[in-house]
Amino acid sequence: MDGLSLPQATEPGGVAGIDREQFELFLIHEGRLLDDRRFEDWMNLFTEDGLYWIPSTPNQADPYKTASLFFDDRELMKTRIDRLRHPRIHIQTPPSRTNHMVSNVIVEEADETAGVYLVSSSMLMSECRLDIQRHFSGRQYHRLERAGETFRIRLKRVHLINCDSPFEAMAVPI
């Protein structure tokens, strides 16, 4: 898979011989950081050139030619986090409470020599703010690089099942 495109469908179990538990635990950890509002720690999971992308249309091929719901490099992630931390941000007063769930983890591609993996998973994020609950679900893709005993994210691409629906402002990362 090149940087931003989707993988071809793999066998139901993904790449043979790869233990997916380590990837599943990493994705659960990522969700927990977001739920705990540890946004700086979440951002630090990304490589220096890491990208966070939520397309606005199904099968969106290029974030540079079509507007996206999110398309953040680290600098934009930092700006977004700084806004979330601002004491007078009206869209997050009071702050959202979230719960991220990850399931159906599949290692789609693996280059063990280079320590680079493409992992897909089903995701559901529930958000509650001012007694209003919203739910975001879909399939997410993580391009991960081995970093010692853990991983760093080069790309997180989230395909929301309703990506082309109208949304109220989304402030917290999915």
N, C-alpha and C positions, 0 to 999 in steps of 0.2 A: 504494500500500500504506500503510495506516495503521501506526502504530508497531510493533505486534507481530504482525499477521496475515500469512498467507502470500500470495504473489502468485498470480495466475492464470497458467496455463501460457503461455509465449510461444512464438514461432517457435523452431525448433531453434538458430538462430544468435543469438537474443536481439534486442535493439534494433538496428535497422539503422543503419549509419554510425558506430557507436561502436567505437573500437579497444580491444579487451579487454586488450591486453598490459599497459597501465599498471595495470589492476586485478589481473591475474594476478601481476605483480611485487610489488604491495603485499601480496597474500595470502601469497606465498612469504616475504616479509620478516617478516610477522607470525608465521608458523610458525617461522622461524629464531630469532626472539627467544625464543619459548617453548622451543625445543630447546636454546638456549644458556643457559636459566634466567635470562634478563634480564627477569624478571617486571615490574619497575617500568617498564622501557621499553615492554613490551607494554601495561601499563595506561595509559601515556601516549598510546597510539594512540587511546584512546577520548575522545570529547567529555566535557565535564563532566557531562552528563546521560546518558552512554552506559550501555548495558545489555549484559550477557553472559548468555544464556539457553540452557539445554539442557533441553527439555521431557522429562517422564518418561513420556509416552504419545504414540502416533502422533496427529498432527493436533491436538495440545493447543492450544486456542484462547486460554486465559487463565492466565497464571502466578499470578494472584492468587486463583484459585478451585481450582486443582489444584497439588499439590506438584510441584516441578521437581527435576531432578538438580542444576542450578545456576540461580540467578536472582540475579545480582549487579549492584548499581550500583557506582559507583566506591568508595564507602566500604566495601562488603563485599569488593570486589576487594582493596583495601588491607589489610583484616583478614586475608584469606586469604593474601596474599603475606607479611605479617608472620609468620604461623604457619609458612609454608614456610621462612622465614629463621631461625626459632627454633632454637637449637643442639640442643635436646632433643626435637624433633618425631619421635616414634617411627615414624610412618607414612612418613617420608621419610628414615630413617636405615638404610642409605645412601640418597642421593637417587635418584629415578628418572632414567633416561636416556630421552629421547623422540626420535622422528623424525616430523615432520608432513609429509604429502604433500598437494598440492592439484592438482586436475585438472578438466577439463570446466567451465571458467569461462564463465559466461553473464551478460551484463548484462541483467537482467530488466526493469528500469525505469530511465529516465534523465530528469532535469530539468536540462538543461544550463544554463539560465538561473540556477537556484538552486544548481547544483553539487551536486545530491543524486542518488545512484545506489543501486539495489538490485542486488547481485551475488550470484549463487549459484555454488557450486562443490562438486564431490565432494571428500571429505576422508578421509584415513586417518591416524590417529595410532597409532604403535607405542610401547609403554612397556615398559621392562625395569627390573626392580628385584629384587634377590636371586635372580637367575637365573630369574625368572618373567617371561614376556612376555605382555602383553595388547594387544589391538588394538581400536581404536574406529573405526568407519567410518560414513559417512552423507553427507548433503548439508547444507551450511552456507549461511546467508544473511547477508550483510553489508549493512547500510544505511550507506553511506559519504557523507561530506560532503567536498567539495574544500577543501583547506587548502594554498594556494599550489601547489607542484608535486606535492604528495602528497595523502593523504586522512586523515580521522579517522573512527573507528567510532562511529556513534550506536547501532547494535544489531548484535550478533553472536548469531545463533540457529543452534544446531547440532541437526540432526535425526539422531540415531543410529539405525541400522537396528534395533538391539535395545534401544531406550530403555526398554522395559517389562520387561526381564529383570532378575534380581537382580544386583547389582554388589558387588564388594569396594569398600571406600572409595576414592573418587577424590580425590586431593589436588591434582594439577597440572591446569592448564587444558587443555582439548582444543582 
